[in-house]
Amino acid sequence: MENNVKKWLRGEGEAFLKDIGIRKGQTILDFGCGVGHYTIPAAKVTGKEGKVYAIDKDMDALQQLMQRAKSEGFKNVVPIKTSGELKINLENESVDVVLLYDVLHYMDVKERRKIYDEVYRILKSDGFFSVYPKHLKSDGALWNLSGMELEAIVKEIKREKFYFERKFFKSLIHDDNYDKGYILKFKKEREGN
Ligand SMILES: C[S@@+](CC[C@H](N)C(=O)[O-])C[C@H]1O[C@@H](n2cnc3c(N)ncnc32)[C@H](O)[C@@H]1O
């Protein structure tokens, strides 16, 4: 399994993030980053002019991520400790991209609304919100998403003022394995507004 992660971190993760729209110099938030399967590639793509904030309530995972960032020489990963509260400790309109990957199933509908509100608040006006809603009804059903399908997630995020730009069906890493899944892209504002 470790080989999958190594392969992903060697280059496929970066290619994935470039493909969904991440660019050099951006400020990114990886909410529920875990050990950093997406944080580390994001740090590579955004480079030293950019920054990746990494939030997780699991201190061991955050520590593992920071050890990995240190050993690979990334100084642009900034851990933010939390006890799981849904208030994000970042300024209004300070972030270009928010990643919320494989986290929504932890949250009930009220908590999901809170996190969407917070993401909206911290995103810059031309920023985007990228969501990987794993564990839907037809994709390894689990916890709060086990009765929901993709369309329902799109609908509830749109309701929180976001503009739904597109979905990608992509090969990606889930836990320590390769998988395929839908990535949703929401903009804070429709282009041209
Ligand atoms: C399944 S892991 C996904 C990790 C990573 N995003 C990925 O896709 O590889 C979900 C992570 O979200 C974190 N998490 C869940 N709810 C959270 C909350 N309210 N605040 C911070 N972290 C949370 C968990 O601790 C866990 O590390």
Ligand as a Chemical Component Dictionary entry (heavy atoms), coordinates in Angstrom:
data_LIG
# 
_chem_comp.id                   LIG 
_chem_comp.type                 NON-POLYMER 
_chem_comp.pdbx_formal_charge   0 
_chem_comp.three_letter_code    LIG 
# 
loop_
_chem_comp_atom.comp_id 
_chem_comp_atom.atom_id 
_chem_comp_atom.alt_atom_id 
_chem_comp_atom.type_symbol 
_chem_comp_atom.charge 
_chem_comp_atom.model_Cartn_x 
_chem_comp_atom.model_Cartn_y 
_chem_comp_atom.model_Cartn_z 
_chem_comp_atom.pdbx_ordinal 
LIG C1  C1  C 0  -10.567 10.249 5.840  1  
LIG S1  S1  S 1  -9.468  11.494 6.353  2  
LIG C2  C2  C 0  -9.073  12.343 4.837  3  
LIG C3  C3  C 0  -7.677  12.916 4.867  4  
LIG C4  C4  C 0  -7.284  13.691 3.606  5  
LIG N1  N1  N 0  -8.164  14.812 3.355  6  
LIG C5  C5  C 0  -7.262  12.778 2.400  7  
LIG O1  O1  O 0  -8.169  12.849 1.564  8  
LIG O2  O2  O -1 -6.324  11.975 2.307  9  
LIG C6  C6  C 0  -10.560 12.666 7.133  10 
LIG C7  C7  C 0  -9.796  13.621 8.070  11 
LIG O3  O3  O 0  -10.680 14.698 8.425  12 
LIG C8  C8  C 0  -10.415 15.029 9.781  13 
LIG N2  N2  N 0  -11.586 15.747 10.304 14 
LIG C9  C9  C 0  -12.863 15.331 10.354 15 
LIG N3  N3  N 0  -13.665 16.278 10.906 16 
LIG C10 C10 C 0  -12.854 17.321 11.224 17 
LIG C11 C11 C 0  -13.060 18.601 11.842 18 
LIG N4  N4  N 0  -14.272 18.976 12.263 19 
LIG N5  N5  N 0  -12.000 19.416 12.011 20 
LIG C12 C12 C 0  -10.770 19.035 11.603 21 
LIG N6  N6  N 0  -10.491 17.830 11.025 22 
LIG C13 C13 C 0  -11.515 16.980 10.843 23 
LIG C14 C14 C 0  -10.148 13.678 10.439 24 
LIG O4  O4  O 0  -9.427  13.826 11.637 25 
LIG C15 C15 C 0  -9.347  12.951 9.352  26 
LIG O5  O5  O 0  -7.954  13.100 9.511  27 
# 
loop_
_chem_comp_bond.comp_id 
_chem_comp_bond.atom_id_1 
_chem_comp_bond.atom_id_2 
_chem_comp_bond.value_order 
_chem_comp_bond.pdbx_ordinal 
LIG C1  S1  SING 1  
LIG S1  C2  SING 2  
LIG S1  C6  SING 3  
LIG C2  C3  SING 4  
LIG C3  C4  SING 5  
LIG C4  N1  SING 6  
LIG C4  C5  SING 7  
LIG C5  O1  DOUB 8  
LIG C5  O2  SING 9  
LIG C6  C7  SING 10 
LIG C7  O3  SING 11 
LIG C7  C15 SING 12 
LIG O3  C8  SING 13 
LIG C8  N2  SING 14 
LIG C8  C14 SING 15 
LIG N2  C9  SING 16 
LIG N2  C13 SING 17 
LIG C9  N3  DOUB 18 
LIG N3  C10 SING 19 
LIG C10 C11 SING 20 
LIG C10 C13 DOUB 21 
LIG C11 N4  SING 22 
LIG C11 N5  DOUB 23 
LIG N5  C12 SING 24 
LIG C12 N6  DOUB 25 
LIG N6  C13 SING 26 
LIG C14 O4  SING 27 
LIG C14 C15 SING 28 
LIG C15 O5  SING 29 
# 
